[in-house]
Amino acid sequence: MSIQTIDTQEVLKDHITALIAIEPRFAPIYEQVGVPSLRRNAGGFEQLMRAMVGQQLSVAAASSIWQRLAEAGLTSPQAIIQATDDALRAQGLSRQKIRYTRSLVEHDISFDILVKMSDKDIMEMLTAVIGIGHWTAEMYLLFSLGRADVLAVDDLAIKVAAMDVLNLAERPTPKQLKVASQEWSPHRSAASLLLWAHYGWMHNRKSVPV
């Protein structure tokens, strides 16, 4: 099994060039935004826990709760195991987020092994955790593992930007976007990054979700 990753801006540029050869409508977007930042992160337990903590919260609220958890030493599997629900709630975690966090601990994911697994197998492993949906798993594939062929079809900004780039009459559903982007493989991560950058340009703001 060949696993393709995008680890440098130069490799991303090569993927963009290949993507434009397949789908020329990305050419003006590339001219407009250039090579987007990879925005890579270290991944691991803390990355997924932080993603769970931030669900359905503003960036400010999520950052505040995470800082409280970090200062209390409650961001590792062992610390979560030893902590009571009351201790976690005291730092701002809701009952639902506590359930999610404990599910992540219970699944005991070996993060070092993920680098050798296929995208499909990683998606199945991560989404088996209560509180991790397809979007969160896709973000992990893209920004923690640097996988080269991930289109975040559930992402609102991706759908809005794709509607504009592909000149669609209405916002595509995830299924429609998955079908429309099949020909972009194996360069769909480059497409995701360009679409986020285009959405940011359309709304004059930074839109990459991590």
C-alpha positions as CSV (number, residue, x, y, z in Angstrom):
1,M,0.0,0.0,0.0
2,S,1.4,3.4,-1.1
3,I,0.6,6.2,1.3
4,Q,1.0,9.7,-0.1
5,T,1.6,12.6,2.2
6,I,2.1,16.3,1.7
7,D,4.9,17.4,4.1
8,T,6.3,20.6,2.5
9,Q,5.0,23.6,0.6
10,E,7.0,22.4,-2.4
11,V,5.2,19.1,-2.5
12,L,1.9,20.9,-2.0
13,K,2.7,23.1,-5.0
14,D,3.3,19.9,-7.1
15,H,-0.1,18.6,-6.1
16,I,-1.7,21.9,-7.0
17,T,-0.1,21.8,-10.4
18,A,-1.3,18.2,-11.0
19,L,-4.8,19.2,-9.7
20,I,-5.1,22.1,-12.1
21,A,-4.1,19.8,-15.0
22,I,-7.1,17.7,-14.1
23,E,-9.5,20.5,-13.1
24,P,-8.5,23.8,-14.7
25,R,-11.1,25.8,-12.7
26,F,-8.6,25.7,-9.9
27,A,-6.1,27.8,-11.9
28,P,-7.6,31.2,-11.1
29,I,-7.9,30.2,-7.4
30,Y,-4.2,29.4,-7.3
31,E,-3.4,32.7,-9.0
32,Q,-5.5,34.4,-6.4
33,V,-4.3,32.8,-3.2
34,G,-1.0,31.2,-4.1
35,V,0.3,28.1,-2.2
36,P,-1.8,27.8,1.0
37,S,-0.2,27.0,4.3
38,L,-0.1,23.3,5.3
39,R,-1.1,24.2,8.9
40,R,0.3,20.9,10.1
41,N,0.0,19.9,13.8
42,A,1.6,17.3,16.0
43,G,-1.5,15.1,16.3
44,G,-1.9,12.5,19.0
45,F,-4.3,12.2,21.9
46,E,-4.2,15.9,22.8
47,Q,-5.1,17.0,19.3
48,L,-8.2,14.8,19.2
49,M,-9.2,15.7,22.7
50,R,-8.9,19.4,21.9
51,A,-11.0,18.9,18.8
52,M,-13.7,17.3,20.9
53,V,-13.5,20.1,23.5
54,G,-14.0,22.7,20.8
55,Q,-17.0,21.2,19.1
56,Q,-20.0,23.6,18.9
57,L,-18.1,26.3,20.8
58,S,-16.6,29.6,19.8
59,V,-12.8,29.7,19.3
60,A,-12.5,31.9,22.4
61,A,-14.6,29.6,24.6
62,A,-12.8,26.4,23.4
63,S,-9.4,28.0,24.0
64,S,-10.4,29.1,27.5
65,I,-11.6,25.6,28.5
66,W,-8.6,23.9,27.0
67,Q,-6.3,26.3,28.9
68,R,-8.0,25.4,32.1
69,L,-7.7,21.7,31.4
70,A,-4.0,22.1,30.5
71,E,-3.3,24.1,33.7
72,A,-5.1,21.4,35.7
73,G,-3.0,18.7,34.1
74,L,-6.1,17.1,32.5
75,T,-5.0,16.5,28.9
76,S,-3.5,13.1,29.0
77,P,-5.2,9.6,29.0
78,Q,-3.8,8.7,32.4
79,A,-5.0,12.0,33.9
80,I,-8.4,11.5,32.5
81,I,-8.6,8.0,33.8
82,Q,-7.8,9.2,37.3
83,A,-10.0,12.3,37.2
84,T,-13.6,12.3,38.5
85,D,-16.4,13.7,36.3
86,D,-16.7,16.5,38.8
87,A,-13.1,17.5,38.4
88,L,-13.5,17.6,34.6
89,R,-16.7,19.5,34.9
90,A,-15.0,22.0,37.1
91,Q,-12.7,22.9,34.2
92,G,-15.7,23.6,31.9
93,L,-16.4,20.2,30.2
94,S,-20.0,19.4,29.7
95,R,-21.4,15.9,30.5
96,Q,-21.4,15.1,26.8
97,K,-17.8,16.2,26.3
98,I,-16.7,14.2,29.3
99,R,-18.4,11.1,27.7
100,Y,-16.5,11.9,24.5
101,T,-13.2,12.3,26.2
102,R,-13.6,9.0,28.2
103,S,-14.5,7.2,25.0
104,L,-11.3,8.5,23.4
105,V,-9.3,7.1,26.4
106,E,-11.1,3.8,26.3
107,H,-10.3,3.2,22.6
108,D,-6.6,3.5,23.5
109,I,-5.5,4.5,20.0
110,S,-1.9,3.8,19.1
111,F,-1.1,7.0,17.3
112,D,2.3,5.9,16.1
113,I,0.7,3.1,14.1
114,L,-1.7,5.4,12.3
115,V,1.1,6.7,10.0
116,K,1.2,3.2,8.4
117,M,-2.6,2.7,8.0
118,S,-4.8,3.6,5.0
119,D,-7.0,6.6,5.1
120,K,-10.1,4.4,5.1
121,D,-8.9,2.3,8.1
122,I,-7.9,5.5,10.0
123,M,-11.4,6.9,9.4
124,E,-13.0,3.8,10.7
125,M,-10.8,3.7,13.8
126,L,-11.3,7.3,14.7
127,T,-15.0,7.5,14.0
128,A,-15.5,4.5,16.3
129,V,-14.8,6.9,19.2
130,I,-18.0,8.5,20.5
131,G,-17.8,12.2,19.6
132,I,-15.5,11.9,16.5
133,G,-17.4,12.3,13.3
134,H,-16.2,12.3,9.7
135,W,-15.2,15.9,9.7
136,T,-12.9,15.6,12.8
137,A,-11.4,12.4,11.4
138,E,-10.8,14.2,8.1
139,M,-9.1,17.1,9.8
140,Y,-6.8,14.6,11.6
141,L,-5.9,13.0,8.3
142,L,-5.2,16.3,6.7
143,F,-3.5,18.4,9.3
144,S,-2.0,15.8,11.7
145,L,-1.0,13.0,9.2
146,G,-0.6,15.2,6.1
147,R,-2.5,12.8,3.9
148,A,-2.6,13.9,0.3
149,D,-6.1,12.8,-0.9
150,V,-8.6,14.2,1.6
151,L,-11.5,16.4,0.6
152,A,-13.5,17.6,3.6
153,V,-16.9,17.2,2.0
154,D,-18.8,17.9,5.3
155,D,-17.1,21.3,5.8
156,L,-19.4,24.3,5.2
157,A,-16.6,26.5,3.8
158,I,-15.5,23.8,1.4
159,K,-19.1,23.4,0.1
160,V,-19.6,27.2,-0.3
161,A,-16.2,27.6,-2.1
162,A,-16.9,24.5,-4.3
163,M,-20.2,26.0,-5.3
164,D,-18.4,29.1,-6.6
165,V,-15.5,27.4,-8.2
166,L,-17.6,24.8,-10.0
167,N,-20.3,27.3,-10.9
168,L,-23.0,25.3,-9.3
169,A,-26.6,26.6,-8.9
170,E,-26.8,25.6,-5.2
171,R,-24.5,24.4,-2.4
172,P,-23.4,20.7,-3.1
173,T,-24.3,18.0,-0.6
174,P,-21.4,15.9,0.8
175,K,-22.4,13.1,-1.6
176,Q,-22.5,15.4,-4.6
177,L,-19.1,16.8,-3.7
178,K,-17.6,13.4,-3.2
179,V,-18.8,12.3,-6.7
180,A,-17.7,15.6,-8.3
181,S,-14.2,15.4,-6.8
182,Q,-13.4,11.7,-7.7
183,E,-11.4,12.8,-10.7
184,W,-9.3,15.1,-8.5
185,S,-7.8,12.1,-6.8
186,P,-5.0,11.7,-5.6
187,H,-4.8,15.5,-5.1
188,R,-7.9,16.2,-3.1
189,S,-6.0,17.6,-0.1
190,A,-4.6,20.3,-2.3
191,A,-8.2,21.0,-3.4
192,S,-9.3,21.3,0.2
193,L,-6.6,23.8,1.0
194,L,-7.3,25.8,-2.1
195,L,-11.1,25.8,-1.4
196,W,-10.5,27.0,2.2
197,A,-8.2,29.7,1.0
198,H,-10.8,30.8,-1.7
199,Y,-13.6,30.9,0.9
200,G,-11.3,33.1,3.1
201,W,-10.7,35.3,0.1
202,M,-14.5,35.5,-0.7
203,H,-15.2,36.5,2.9
204,N,-12.0,38.4,3.6
205,R,-11.0,36.2,6.5
206,K,-8.9,33.2,7.4
207,S,-11.1,30.0,7.1
208,V,-8.9,27.0,7.6
209,P,-10.5,25.2,10.6
210,V,-7.5,24.5,12.7
